[in-house]
Amino acid sequence: MAIDYDRVLHQAIQEIAQNQKQLHEFLGSELLDQHVIRKHIETHRKINLNEFNSDTKIFFGNHLKNVKLAKQSDSYSILEEGFLSNPLDTLPTRCIYFLLNNDIGQSLEKYKQLYRSRPCSLFIIWDWDSQHWVEMSCNLAAYCDFYIPVSSEKTYTISHFNPFVLGPIFVGVNQWSRKFITDNFDSLLLDRQNEPFGPHVFYEAYPRRNRAIATLNQKFKNITFTNNSYKQTSDIANLNEWSQHKTHWIIPVLSGMPIRVFNCLCTGGIPVIPSFYKVIFESSGLPKDVFYYDVIDLIEPDRLQKTANNYFDQQGPSGLIQRIGNFINEYHIDARCESILELVYKKIFDISK
């Protein structure tokens, strides 16, 4: 039986429109206006009663353990893994907390208690899953002082929970420190495979993404489903795995810019990403060393894969070295965190003057 595409499309469009209408009805609640006004007043009061500046001690979440700021290292520390499982009275006070959503995860309620119990501390949340983990994002925005998304996709929705949404600031390479990459530069110069790299964690909620990975896997065995076991693998083993391939096919969750794009560029590879990235803000700063695939390329990927490999070969070792040199500073968490702090300090100055 033939599919009536016009009818199916019409139904899909109607359902999407209805979902958007319901969302905007919720966001139009006067209660949310009152919440944002109250939060605006509370954050102003907190900043004006306490002196937060570049000398204030910063405590980074453990997912940012490889960060190195230009300022003195004794002005910041890294919280231990699972710090939210500790008694609240053992955690720092009169400081700046700089956390990722991944530092909080399943300990959201404990984090809320920490936030409420630290009226003399400033809380910065850099949300690496703001494009799709909506419940967590809205909660974090409601329970922090400055909220920084990595994507512009859900900014309008999240702005109803915090008046101080800054950025967005994209994700950055956090798997290795910049020093580790440069210390192991020889590993990045070894011969690479023509076969692309692309292990992706399976997420049941994103069937279109899963179909894309499964389809590419029929051609390229290294584009496959995986788990988070890389977190238990040594840094050098992970670096060597990234540097074994010329190209990396990347299938994102919604429109967020995946960290693997920057991992790829900072280890000298060529990322292959969806073509819709050409027209969104998230990719406005991407270099020419990026290739784009259309949906049809998932079914017939050989031509694009060959073109990307040829580009890598034409660039040669000097091009690889230049790519790493160009991107290791800009795309590392060091630079990203400094950009966030610059935005935060400017906002603090504007509020306190």
JOCORDA-V569000 format. One record per run of one state. SS is the DSSP state (h for helix, s for strand, l for the rest). FROM is the first residue (numbers start at 1). LEN is the number of residues. If there is no record, write none. Layout:
SS&FROM&LEN + SS&FROM&LEN
This chain:
l&1&4 + h&5&23 + l&28&2 + h&30&20 + l&50&8 + s&58&3 + l&61&1 + h&62&3 + l&65&8 + h&73&3 + s&76&3 + l&79&4 + h&83&3 + l&86&2 + h&88&3 + l&91&5 + s&96&5 + h&101&16 + l&117&5 + s&122&6 + l&128&6 + h&134&9 + l&143&3 + s&146&4 + l&150&5 + h&155&4 + l&159&6 + s&165&3 + l&168&5 + s&173&1 + l&174&4 + h&178&6 + l&184&1 + h&185&4 + l&189&4 + s&193&1 + l&194&3 + s&197&5 + l&202&5 + h&207&11 + l&218&5 + s&223&4 + l&227&2 + h&229&4 + l&233&2 + h&235&8 + l&243&2 + s&245&1 + l&246&1 + s&247&3 + l&250&9 + h&259&8 + l&267&3 + s&270&5 + h&275&5 + l&280&1 + h&281&3 + l&284&6 + s&290&4 + l&294&1 + h&295&5 + l&300&2 + h&302&29 + l&331&1 + s&332&1 + h&333&20 + l&353&1
